[in-house]
């Protein structure tokens, strides 16, 4: 799951958008619709990604 989170976070990491949900082509939107992220706020996931993948 963390790899998928990282893929969703990539456009933010590279400065293309400010928030994951702003990237129109992301599968993030489908994951939300299908309930893959129930009870998890993206800000928490983003913080985890920043912590895990800093400097990559």
N, C-alpha and C positions, 0 to 999 in steps of 0.2 A: 504494500500500500504506500509505503514511503516513496517508492520510485514514481508512482503515479502522482503523488502530491508534488514531487519535485518537477515533473513534467508540467503540471498545472501552474507551478510557481515560476517557471522559466521566463515567460514574457515580462513578469514583474522584475525579476532579477536583472534582466538585460535592458530595463528602462523603456520597454515598449508600451507599458501601461502601468498605472498606479496600483490597480487591484486586479486580482485574478479574474473576477467576474467581468472585467472590462474587455478581456480578450475574446472577441466574438467567435473565433474558430476553435476555442478550447472545448475539450470533452468534459470539462468541469461542469458545464451547464447540464449535460446529460446525466452526469453523476448526481447532481442535485435533484433533478427530476426523478431519478430512479431510487432516491433515498440512500445513496452510498455514504453520504455525509450526515446522517441523522444525529442531531444533538451535538455536532461539532461545528463550531463557528470557524469560518475560514481564517480569521485573524489568528486563532490558536494554531492552525495548521501552518500558516505562513510563518509564524514565529518559530515553529519547529524546523521548518525548511531553512530559514535564515541561520539558525543555530547549527544545523547539521551540515549545510553546504556552503558555509562562508568561505570565501577565498577560492572557490572553484572556478 
